[in-house]
């Protein structure tokens, strides 16, 4: 039986040969654009548009009032590093490396650009809220398109979902809204409302950049290791999974097929889980216009 060290080494070797390495320049550009948007539009205007960056913006302002400088980027790196301890087992080596790469690059760029960027402030909040949301959406969209995460609300949502069974996508929205609301006493109610506007715009642009499709995805998985994959989906992601019977028409071989509905943000985790158990598996990801029934939106006649 292979040791844990051997498995980790094998996982890292596969990662180095994966799409992640090929798309690393895209991740770097995306993180740089996102950091530029934060430094130029969001932080100087007190717009805490959710996520670890929003929370770091609030903490930085409180520290500034106390005479302490707390860099935004460094804060996000530390927060995400702590959160990763809780979710590292969900996606294995590849997921950890991808997520750590995302939030470390973003944090470095955020602190690197801050002294040199000419911020847009002392103006109506509408302009920085709009452009902050658009540019952040473009940057994070490029990162997500490469299958990488920047941590933040997504990581917190995964922890909560694993404990409670709540949907990851809805949990992310609630967390971001709470962070926006928490910024009101620190900055103002007006700032919080503009931050919420920027947050909604950011999410919309991210969806457009990634693929313009709906937020939910259906994953069809044909693999020689269905039991291990299904176990990680059920108990690692806390997602329901259905096993179907499939037969290859050319080979005549019977093989089970797994079917699961996931949030768009969870697609990289699904890919990571499958790749860790069977690199020759077939995975089909398709858009889902609407999901009704148990565990999803209530099914009502005539609607």
Backbone torsions as a table, in degrees:
resi	resn	phi	psi	omega
1	UNK	NA	135.2	-178.6
2	UNK	-69.4	142.8	178.7
3	UNK	-76.9	165.1	178.5
4	UNK	-61.6	-36.1	178.5
5	UNK	-64.1	-42.3	179.2
6	UNK	-63.8	-40.9	179.5
7	UNK	-64.8	-41.1	179.0
8	UNK	-65.0	-40.9	179.0
9	UNK	-63.8	-42.5	179.1
10	UNK	-64.1	-41.0	178.6
11	UNK	-63.3	-39.0	179.6
12	UNK	-69.0	-37.5	179.2
13	UNK	-64.0	-42.2	177.8
14	UNK	-63.7	-38.1	179.3
15	UNK	-60.7	-42.2	-177.6
16	UNK	-65.8	-20.9	179.5
17	UNK	-101.4	6.5	-172.3
18	UNK	-92.4	178.4	177.1
19	UNK	-61.5	-28.8	-178.6
20	UNK	-55.2	-45.2	-178.8
21	UNK	-68.0	-41.0	179.3
22	UNK	-64.0	-33.4	-177.5
23	UNK	-94.0	5.5	-177.7
24	UNK	-56.5	-40.3	176.1
25	UNK	-58.0	-36.5	177.8
26	UNK	-65.7	-38.9	177.9
27	UNK	-64.8	-42.5	-179.9
28	UNK	-62.5	-46.1	179.1
29	UNK	-62.7	-43.6	-179.5
30	UNK	-62.2	-44.6	178.5
31	UNK	-63.9	-37.9	179.8
32	UNK	-65.9	-43.1	179.0
33	UNK	-64.5	-44.1	178.6
34	UNK	-61.1	-43.1	179.2
35	UNK	-65.4	-39.3	178.7
36	UNK	-62.3	-42.0	179.0
37	UNK	-63.3	-40.8	179.7
38	UNK	-64.7	-46.2	-176.6
39	UNK	-71.1	-33.1	-174.7
40	UNK	-87.6	-37.5	-171.6
41	UNK	-115.2	-39.8	-169.0
42	UNK	-85.1	-61.3	-174.7
43	UNK	-60.5	-46.0	-178.3
44	UNK	-62.3	-21.4	-178.0
45	UNK	-106.3	9.5	177.6
46	UNK	64.9	38.7	179.7
47	UNK	-103.3	101.3	-179.1
48	UNK	-97.3	84.3	-172.0
49	UNK	-87.4	56.3	174.4
50	UNK	74.5	177.7	177.8
51	UNK	70.2	-178.6	178.2
52	UNK	-65.5	-30.1	178.6
53	UNK	-66.7	-40.9	177.3
54	UNK	-63.4	-43.7	178.2
55	UNK	-64.1	-40.2	178.9
56	UNK	-65.5	-33.6	177.5
57	UNK	-63.8	-41.4	178.1
58	UNK	-65.2	-47.3	-178.7
59	UNK	-64.1	-39.1	-179.9
60	UNK	-63.1	-39.4	179.1
61	UNK	-67.0	-42.5	177.9
62	UNK	-64.0	-39.8	177.4
63	UNK	-65.5	-39.3	179.4
64	UNK	-60.7	-40.4	179.0
65	UNK	-67.4	-25.7	178.1
66	UNK	-92.4	3.8	178.9
67	UNK	83.1	20.1	-179.0
68	UNK	-120.4	130.4	177.5
69	UNK	-92.3	120.8	-179.8
70	UNK	-120.0	99.9	-176.6
71	UNK	-56.5	136.0	-178.3
72	UNK	-62.0	-49.4	-176.8
73	UNK	-61.0	-45.2	-179.9
74	UNK	-62.5	-39.5	177.8
75	UNK	-59.8	-46.5	-177.7
76	UNK	-64.4	-36.7	179.0
77	UNK	-64.3	-46.2	-179.0
78	UNK	-64.4	-45.9	-180.0
79	UNK	-60.2	-47.5	-178.2
80	UNK	-67.3	-35.8	178.7
81	UNK	-62.0	-41.2	177.5
82	UNK	-64.3	-43.5	-179.1
83	UNK	-65.4	-34.0	-177.6
84	UNK	-62.4	-25.8	178.2
85	UNK	-60.3	-33.2	-175.8
86	UNK	-80.7	-27.3	-173.2
87	UNK	-114.4	3.4	-175.6
88	UNK	-58.1	-34.7	-176.0
89	UNK	-73.6	-16.3	-176.0
90	UNK	-66.5	-44.4	-173.9
91	UNK	-116.7	-1.1	177.9
92	UNK	78.5	-165.7	-173.7
93	UNK	-60.6	-46.3	-175.3
94	UNK	-61.7	-46.1	-179.0
95	UNK	-62.2	-43.0	-179.5
96	UNK	-61.9	-48.0	-178.2
97	UNK	-62.2	-43.4	-179.4
98	UNK	-62.9	-45.8	-178.0
99	UNK	-68.6	-43.7	178.9
100	UNK	-61.2	-42.2	177.6
101	UNK	-57.8	-43.8	-178.7
102	UNK	-62.6	-52.8	-174.6
103	UNK	-76.2	-26.4	176.8
104	UNK	-71.0	-44.8	178.1
105	UNK	-61.3	-45.1	179.6
106	UNK	-62.0	-45.0	-179.2
107	UNK	-63.1	-40.4	179.1
108	UNK	-64.6	-46.6	-179.3
109	UNK	-63.8	-38.8	-178.6
110	UNK	-60.4	-43.9	179.8
111	UNK	-79.2	-28.4	179.7
112	UNK	-70.5	-40.3	-177.2
113	UNK	-79.9	-27.5	-171.2
114	UNK	-51.4	-44.7	-177.8
115	UNK	-71.9	-17.5	-172.7
116	UNK	-108.0	-19.5	-178.0
117	UNK	-75.3	137.4	174.1
118	UNK	-88.0	105.2	-174.1
119	UNK	-72.5	150.1	175.0
120	UNK	-96.1	100.4	179.0
121	UNK	-140.6	-173.4	-175.6
122	UNK	55.2	39.6	179.1
123	UNK	-143.1	174.9	176.9
124	UNK	-58.3	138.1	-174.6
125	UNK	-70.1	-16.2	-178.0
126	UNK	-61.1	-44.5	-176.6
127	UNK	-63.1	-51.9	178.0
128	UNK	-65.0	-32.5	178.9
129	UNK	-65.3	-43.2	-179.5
130	UNK	-67.5	-52.0	-176.7
131	UNK	-71.2	-32.3	175.3
132	UNK	-63.2	-43.5	178.8
133	UNK	-66.3	-42.1	-178.4
134	UNK	-65.9	-51.4	-178.0
135	UNK	-67.1	-38.7	177.0
136	UNK	-62.6	-41.9	179.2
137	UNK	-62.1	-41.0	178.1
138	UNK	-63.4	-46.9	-178.5
139	UNK	-62.8	-52.3	-178.7
140	UNK	-69.0	-30.2	176.9
141	UNK	-62.7	-41.0	177.2
142	UNK	-63.4	-39.4	179.2
143	UNK	-64.7	-48.0	-180.0
144	UNK	-64.3	-34.9	-179.8
145	UNK	-62.9	-29.8	177.5
146	UNK	-83.3	3.9	178.9
147	UNK	80.1	18.2	-177.8
148	UNK	-111.2	149.0	177.7
149	UNK	-114.6	152.4	174.9
150	UNK	-102.2	14.0	177.0
151	UNK	75.3	-135.0	176.3
152	UNK	70.0	-133.8	-176.6
153	UNK	-58.5	-34.6	179.7
154	UNK	-59.7	-42.7	-178.7
155	UNK	-67.7	-43.6	177.6
156	UNK	-61.3	-42.5	-179.0
157	UNK	-62.7	-37.3	178.4
158	UNK	-63.8	-39.6	179.3
159	UNK	-64.8	-46.6	-179.5
160	UNK	-65.1	-43.1	-178.8
161	UNK	-62.6	-37.2	-179.4
162	UNK	-67.0	-31.2	-178.4
163	UNK	-87.4	-31.4	-171.5
164	UNK	-115.2	-19.9	-176.5
165	UNK	84.0	5.5	178.6
166	UNK	-70.5	148.7	178.7
167	UNK	-62.2	139.1	-178.1
168	UNK	-63.4	-45.6	-177.2
169	UNK	-59.6	-46.8	179.5
170	UNK	-66.1	-37.3	179.7
171	UNK	-65.3	-39.5	176.9
172	UNK	-59.7	-44.4	-179.5
173	UNK	-62.5	-42.4	179.7
174	UNK	-63.5	-44.6	-179.8
175	UNK	-60.8	-46.4	-179.1
176	UNK	-63.6	-39.6	178.2
177	UNK	-65.0	-38.9	178.4
178	UNK	-64.6	-38.2	178.2
179	UNK	-67.3	-41.1	175.8
180	UNK	-59.9	-44.9	-179.8
181	UNK	-63.7	-37.2	-179.1
182	UNK	-67.5	-20.1	179.9
183	UNK	-78.4	-16.4	-177.1
184	UNK	-60.8	-47.7	179.5
185	UNK	-66.5	-25.8	-177.4
186	UNK	-82.6	-44.1	179.7
187	UNK	-104.3	-82.9	175.4
188	UNK	-171.5	165.0	177.2
189	UNK	-63.5	-37.4	178.6
190	UNK	-61.4	-44.0	177.7
191	UNK	-61.1	-41.4	-179.3
192	UNK	-63.8	-39.8	179.8
193	UNK	-67.7	-40.6	177.5
194	UNK	-68.8	-34.1	176.4
195	UNK	-64.3	-39.6	177.3
196	UNK	-63.9	-40.0	176.8
197	UNK	-61.4	-44.2	178.9
198	UNK	-63.6	-37.5	179.8
199	UNK	-64.8	-43.8	178.8
200	UNK	-64.2	-43.4	179.1
201	UNK	-63.9	-39.8	178.1
202	UNK	-58.2	-48.3	-179.6
203	UNK	-61.8	-39.1	179.7
204	UNK	-65.5	-44.3	-179.5
205	UNK	-67.3	-38.4	177.0
206	UNK	-57.4	-46.4	179.4
207	UNK	-60.4	-40.0	179.7
208	UNK	-66.6	-41.9	-177.8
209	UNK	-69.1	-41.5	-177.5
210	UNK	-62.7	-56.2	176.3
211	UNK	-166.5	2.6	177.7
212	UNK	73.8	2.7	-175.9
213	UNK	-91.2	-178.4	178.1
214	UNK	-67.8	170.1	-174.1
215	UNK	-78.9	-27.5	-178.8
216	UNK	-92.3	149.3	179.6
217	UNK	-131.1	148.1	172.6
218	UNK	-106.1	130.2	179.7
219	UNK	-113.8	126.3	174.9
220	UNK	-111.1	122.8	-172.3
221	UNK	-123.5	120.0	175.2
222	UNK	-113.0	117.2	-172.3
223	UNK	-149.0	159.6	174.1
224	UNK	-85.5	-2.8	179.2
225	UNK	-126.1	56.0	-175.8
226	UNK	-65.7	-33.7	-177.4
227	UNK	-64.7	-47.1	-179.1
228	UNK	-66.0	-40.5	179.8
229	UNK	-66.5	-45.7	179.7
230	UNK	-61.7	-38.2	179.3
231	UNK	-61.1	-46.0	-179.2
232	UNK	-67.0	-34.7	178.5
233	UNK	-69.6	-44.0	-176.9
234	UNK	-69.6	-47.1	-171.6
235	UNK	-104.5	-19.2	175.9
236	UNK	-88.7	-46.1	-179.4
237	UNK	-94.7	-12.4	-175.6
238	UNK	58.3	44.5	178.3
239	UNK	-116.4	143.2	174.8
240	UNK	-69.6	150.0	-176.4
241	UNK	-144.5	135.9	-179.7
242	UNK	-115.2	135.3	178.9
243	UNK	-102.3	125.3	179.5
244	UNK	-113.5	159.5	177.6
245	UNK	-95.3	129.5	-179.7
246	UNK	-133.1	151.8	179.5
247	UNK	-137.2	127.7	177.3
248	UNK	-70.0	122.5	-176.6
249	UNK	-67.1	-34.0	-178.2
250	UNK	-76.0	-46.2	-177.1
251	UNK	-89.4	-23.6	-176.0
252	UNK	74.5	9.6	-176.8
253	UNK	-81.5	131.5	175.9
254	UNK	-83.7	132.0	179.9
255	UNK	-150.3	135.1	179.7
256	UNK	-68.7	150.2	176.0
257	UNK	-123.8	131.5	179.2
258	UNK	-95.0	140.2	179.8
259	UNK	-126.7	128.2	-178.9
260	UNK	-147.1	142.0	174.8
261	UNK	-99.9	126.5	-178.8
262	UNK	-132.2	162.7	171.7
263	UNK	-74.3	151.6	179.9
264	UNK	-52.4	-37.2	-177.6
265	UNK	-68.8	-19.2	-177.4
266	UNK	-91.7	-6.3	-178.9
267	UNK	-57.0	-45.1	177.3
268	UNK	-59.0	-32.8	179.3
269	UNK	-68.7	-42.8	177.4
270	UNK	-58.3	-47.1	-179.3
271	UNK	-61.3	-40.0	-179.4
272	UNK	-66.0	-43.4	179.5
273	UNK	-61.1	-47.7	-178.5
274	UNK	-63.3	-47.0	-177.8
275	UNK	-62.0	-32.6	-178.4
276	UNK	-70.5	-23.0	-178.6
277	UNK	-104.5	-30.9	-176.0
278	UNK	-156.0	98.3	-177.2
279	UNK	-70.9	-13.9	179.4
280	UNK	-97.4	6.9	-178.8
281	UNK	-66.6	157.6	174.6
282	UNK	-105.1	124.3	179.8
283	UNK	-123.8	123.0	177.4
284	UNK	-113.2	121.0	178.3
285	UNK	-109.5	124.8	-179.8
286	UNK	-129.6	155.8	178.2
287	UNK	-71.5	148.6	176.4
288	UNK	-122.9	117.2	-179.4
289	UNK	-70.5	-39.0	-178.7
290	UNK	-161.2	142.6	177.9
291	UNK	-124.3	124.2	-176.5
292	UNK	-122.8	152.1	175.7
293	UNK	117.0	-167.6	-175.3
294	UNK	-59.2	126.7	-179.9
295	UNK	88.0	-6.7	179.9
296	UNK	-128.8	-151.8	178.6
297	UNK	-68.3	140.7	-176.8
298	UNK	-63.7	135.4	179.7
299	UNK	-87.1	119.2	-179.2
300	UNK	-126.4	139.6	-178.5
301	UNK	-68.9	138.5	174.1
302	UNK	84.8	1.2	-179.8
303	UNK	-104.7	NA	NA
